[in-house]
Amino acid sequence: MPDPGLTMLAISAVLFQVIVIIAVWHTTSLRRSTDDPEEDARREERERREGAARRIREFEEHERRQELEKKRGEQRRQDAAMLRELARRTSSLGQAEGEHDEKAPLLPRDEKNVW
């Protein structure tokens, strides 16, 4: 019966070789380099344009999200101001009717705890 340690070493060596072969194949097959330098230059230029277009799209999307968040923040501030004014008017209306014991209604808070 073969030595178990030697068997494990042989299996490990074979697995290592398979991993190395797959890694080399993977790195070379992604680029698909040809012997034609013009084709390589065209491919690199296309990849560069695609990368630039992707970065521009990501930047524009980021700008849109920032603008939308800014508008949402402004809307929250306006809503909070409107609620404060409504609470103030409701409170003053209650006092004018002689309801001094009642307190002003509680104002809801948004998820950022902003009035």
N, C-alpha and C positions, 0 to 999 in steps of 0.2 A: 504494500500500500504506500502511495507517495506521501511524502511529508506534507501536512496541511499548510505549514508556513510557506513552503516552496510553491504549493499550488496557488495560494493567495497572492504571492509575489508575481507569479506568471499571469494570473488574471488581472492584477493591477497594471502590469506592463502593457498587456493587450488593450485594456480600456484607455490607458494613457495615450497609446498610439492612435486609437480610434478618435479620441478627442482632438488630438493635434491635427490629424488628417481633416476632420470636419471643420476645425477652426481655419485652417489654411484654405480649404475649398470655399468656405463662407466668405472670407475676406477677399479672395480673388474673384469670385463669381459676382459680388455686388458691383464692382467697378466695371466688369466686362471690358477690360482694357483690350484694345485692338492694336494691331501693328501699324495702323494708319494714324499718324499724328493729327491729321486734319479732323478725322472722326472724333478723336479724343478731345481736341480743342472745341469742336462743336458741342460735344456732350458736356464738357466743363462749363461752357458759356450758357448752355440751356439750364444746367443745375444752378449756376450763379443767378440767372434771371428768375428762376423759380424760387430760389431762396430769398431774393430781394422782394419779389412779389408777396411771398408769405410774410416776411417781416413787415411790409407796408400794411397788409391786411390786419396783422396782429396789432400794429400801432393804431390804426384807425378804429379797430374794435375797442381797444383800451381807451381811446379818446371818447368814443361814444358812451362807453360804460361810465367814465368819469363825469361826462356831461349829464347823463341820466341820473347819476347819484347826486349831483349838484342840484338838479331840478327837484329830485325827491326831498332833499334836505330843505330846500326853500319851501316846498309845499308843506312839509312838516312844521316849519316855523310859522307859516301862515295859518295852518290849522290850529296850532297851539295858541297863537295870538287871538284867533277867532273864538276859541273855547274860553280863553281868559276873559275876553270881552263879554261873552255870553254869560259866564259865571258872575261877572261883576254886575251886569244888568239884572240878572236873576236875583242876586243877593240884594241889590238896591231896591228892586221891585218888592221883594219880600219885606224889607224894612219899611218901605212906604206904606204897606198894608198893615203894619203893626205886628208883623211876625218876627219880632226881635229874637225869639228863642231859637229859631232855625238857623242853621249855619249854611254857608254857601255850598253848593253841590261840589262833590269831589271831581276833580278833573282827571280824565284818563291819561295815562302815560304811554308813550309809544315804546318800541322795543329798545330804544337807546336812552330811555329815561329822560327825554327832553320835553320840557313844557311847551 
